[in-house]
């Protein structure tokens, strides 16, 4: 069955208010749009980082439920028993991120990262606790730190009904896999809005050349924020007449950065700050009501929960050699955000609300006129 026809059947079954296009959405690079100078990974996705898995559950029910769950797992082992170095950067703190203080204090991640809607955070955290306690080897665990991020999809989604259940979150975690990552109106991005257009899940990656370490930096975003949209430096939002202060465009952005570069928590915090620079490149302004967070994790070293030694020994990248990773995070975050816009489809939802997709054809024409597409 062709993908477009399969999507049409799904939309009809759920009664979803999509505008179904004749052709599958293409990513910006298919139109000749380029972001930065570094090469991408094979999939141009967060899953280009070896071992990283992503799982998504999409909830589209009746005319009002437009939400979901996206789970990111840094490795396939027991994260509690084999923790990863991690850091979180708060670009603007109008958000409900769970788990921040322990990551900030100890510099490690010990559970999957879950993204969902604002009022789904407590349920998601409860499910992450269930998942972690049930893993073999965790029978004596009595304290753990679930990391759950969110954006508010209450425009398209009946967020007050709190449709996300523990089972949805567990399904997203257990279904997580390597390979291509679906973008747009899926998972935690099902009901989001970005720059006044339909937002969603987006991902991208950068693969450093061997001379710079050969490391991979992958990014996944949940886009639900406003500003003045720029693509490849072109003021698209201005040209389309859709931007903050002309219209009420607010919201949040969750950014998750994974890398196999051997960075410690201190340099992961620095890496996370650079991802926020990638958001700025797209025209995001971190408005008053925006919860903009970056979670950065390295898969290169695993820190045992229990050890016979009083010392943790690991090799970490020197400060002088971290700059290429910084650039990779900036470029991949910028591209992941734009990828989320190109993949998203027009959506109707709660109380008849409707959010149009980015007019890709007009955008491509604008970039051609600006000389950004040859």
N, C-alpha and C positions, 0 to 999 in steps of 0.2 A: 504494500500500500504506500502511495506517495506521501511524504511528510505533510504537505499542505492539506491533502484530503483527510489524513488522520487528524490533523489539528481541527479541521472543520467539524468532524464528527464529535470530537471532544467538546468543542464550543457549543454545539447544538445540544448535546447530552446534558450539560450543566446549565444551559440557559444563559451563558455568559455573553455580555454585551461587547464583544470584540468586533472590530472591523477586520475581517479576514482578507489578507492580501493574496493575490494570485501567486506570488513567488515568495519563498522564504526570505527573511531579512538577511542582508549582507552586512558584514562588518565593515568599518570605515576603510580598512586597508584594501578591500576589494574594489573600492572606488579610486584608489591611488592616494589616499590620505596617509601621511606619515607623521609619527610623533617622535621627535628626538632623533638621536643618532645611533643608539645601541641596537643590536639585533634582538629579535624576540626569541623565545623558546619555541619548540616544535609546535605546540598547541596555542601559543600566545595566551596562556592561562596560568592560574595559580598552581595547577596540577603539573606544570612543568618542573616544579621543585620535586625531586624524587621522594616518593612515599606519601605525598600529600593527597588526601582524599576529600571530596565534597559530596554532600548529600542534600537533597532538597525535597520538600513536600509543599505542594501548591494547593491552596484552598480556594475554590471558586464555586460557591454554592448559591443558587437562587439569584436574586438581583442585588444582594447586599454584602456577601462575604467575599472579600478580595484580599487575602493575606496568605501567610505561609511561614515556613521555617527553612533556614539554610544552615547547615552544619559543616564546619571545617575541622578536619583531623590532621594534625601535623605528621603523625606516623601511625602505623598499624598495630603498635604494641599497646601496653597498658600505660597510659599517660600519667596516671598517678604514681606508679612505681618507677617510671622512666620519664621524668619531667624534662621539659624543654626550656632553655633560656628564653625569656620574654620580657616585653616592656609595653606600656600603654601610654600614649600621648593624648592629652586632652586639648584639642584645638579650640573648642567652645563647649562648655559643660552643661548645656541645657539638655540633659539626657538621663537615661536610667541604666547605664552600664553596670552590671553586677560583676563583682570580683576584682575591681580595680585596686583596692588598697593592699591586698596580699601580693598581687603581681608587682606593685610598686615597691613594696617592702622587701620581698624575697627574690624578685627577678626571675620567677619561674612560672610556667603554665602546667597545670596538672589535670585538666579536663579538656574535652573538645570545646571549640568556640562555637556558640550558637547565636544566630541572628534571627530576630522575629519582630513583631510589632510591640509598641510601647506597653500596652496592658497585658501582653503575653509573657513579659519577662519573668514574673514569679513562677508561672507554670513551667516555663522552659528551664529555669534554674532547678526546680523540683525534679524535672525529668533527667537533667544532667546528673543530679545527685543519685537518682535511681540507677542510671546507667553505670556510673562509676562504682557504686557500692556493690553492684551485681557482678563486676568483673572478677574472674578468678585471681586470687592473690590479694584482694582487697577486703577479705573477711573481717579483719580487725580495724579497718579504717573508721575513725570516729570524728574526723574533721576533714573537710575538703572545700575547695574554692571554685565553684562553677563560674565560668566567664560567659555572660550573655549580654549581647548588645541589641539595640533596637533603633527603629525610626517609627514615626507616627504616621500610619496609613489611614487615619480616620476620615479622610475625605472620600475615598472610594470604598472603604471598608467599614462595616458596622463594628467598629472597634470595641464599643461598650458591651457587645454581646460576648466578647472574649472567646472566639471560636477555636483558638489554638489549644489543643489538649496535650497532656503528657505523652500520649501515644503518638501524636504527630511528630513531636520532638524526637522521641525514641526511634521512630521510623526514619527520620532524616539522618540521624547518626548511624543507624545500622545499615542504611542503604548507601552510605558514602562510598565513593569509588574514585579511582584514578581515571585519567582520560579527559575527554572534552567536557566542559562545563556549560550547561545551558544558561543563556542570558535573557535579560528582559523581564517579562511578566511572569516570573517564576519564584518559588520559594519566598524568602523574606522580601522580595522586590515586587510581589504580585500587585500590591495596591499603592505603590509609591509614585511620587511626582517629582520631577527634577527640572529646574529652570522653567516651570510652567508647562512642560511637556511630560508625557508618560516616562517615568524613570524605571528603575528595576535593578537587577543584578548584572554586574559587569565584571570582567576579569581580563588580565593581560600579564605579560611577563617580559623579562629581559634576561638574556644569557650573555654573561661577560666573556670576552675572548680569553683564551688560555693565558695570554700575557698579563691579564689583570686578575687571574685567579680561577677563571672558568666557572664562577659561581652563578647560580640562578636566583633571581628575585621575582617572586610572583605576588600579584595583588588581586584581591576580590573586594568589590564594593557593593554597598546597598545604598542607592542614590535616591535622596528624598529632600533636596535642598534647593535654594534659590540663589540669585545673583544675576550676572550679566554674561550669558553663555558666550564662550570663545572656543573655537575649534581651530587648531593649528594656527593660533594667533589672530584669526579673523573674528571680528565682533558680530557673530551670528545673531545673538540676542537683540542687539540694536537694529540690525538689518531686518529682522523679523518683527520688530516692535513688541517684543515680549521680554521684559526684564524687571528686576526688583525696583520698587518705588513707582514704576508705572503700573504694575500689577502687584497684588499681595503675594509675594513668593517667599516662603519661609521653609523651614524644615531641617532635616538632619542628614548626615552621611556617616555610615560606618565603613571603615577601611581596614582590611586585614592584610598584612604583609608577611609572607613566608619566604625564608631563604635558607639555602644550604651553606651559606657563608658562615664560618665559625665566629659569630659575634656574641659577646656577652651582653648582659642586660643593659649596661651603660651605653654601648654602641647601638643596641637595638632601639633604645629611646631616641638616639640621634637619627637612626634610620626612619623611625616613625615620624619624626618632625619633617623629614624630607618628603614623605608621602603627602603630608599636609600642603607642601609646596606644589605638589602635583594637582591637588584640588584647586589651589589658587590659579593655576594655569588655565583651568576650564572656566574661570569667572566666578567661582564660589566665593562668598563674602563672609561666611561664618556669622550669620545674623544673630540677633539677640535670642531668638527662639530656636536656634539650631544646635543639635547635639552632634558634634563632630569629633569622632574618636578614631585613633589609629592603634590597632593591636599588632605588634611586630613580634615574630617568633623565629628562632633559628632551629633548624633540625640537625645541625652538624654535631652537636653534643647532647648526650642524654645524662641527666643528673639523677642518680639512684635515690629513691626515697629512703632506703636503708643501706648502710654500708659498714663494713668492718673497719674501714679507715676513717679517721677524723678529717681527712683531706679530700677535697674534690680536685682531680687533676684533669686539665683539658687544655688544648691549644686554642688560642683565640687570635683573631686577625688584629694586626697592629693598627693603631689610629691612622698612620700614614697611608695605609693600604685600603682604608674603608671608603674613600671617596667614590670609586666606581660604583659601589653598592648604593651609595646615596643617590647618584644620578639615575641608576636603574629604578629605584623606588619612585622618584619623581616622574620619570617617563611612563612607567607601568601604571601608576595611579591615574595620571592624566588620560591615558588611553583606555583604561578600564571604565572610567566614568563615561567617556564618549561612546564606548562599546555598549554600555547599558542603555543609552539613549537610542542608538541605531537599532538595537535588538527589540526594544519595547514596541508594543502595539497599542492602538487606541483602545481605551477601556471605559466602560460605563460601570456604575456601581451604586452604592448606597444613596437612597433618596434621588435617584436619577442623575447623579453626578456623572460627568463625562470629561475625560482628559484625552486630548488628541496626541497621537504620536508625533515625534519630531518630523517635520516635513523634509525628509531626507533628500528628495529631488531638488528642492529649493536650496538646501544647504550645499549640496554638491555644486550647483550652479554658482553660488556665492564664492565658494572656494576656488572654482575655476577662474572666475573673474579676478580674484585676488592673487592668482598665480600660485596657489598652494596645491593645485592639482594640474599636472601637465597634460 
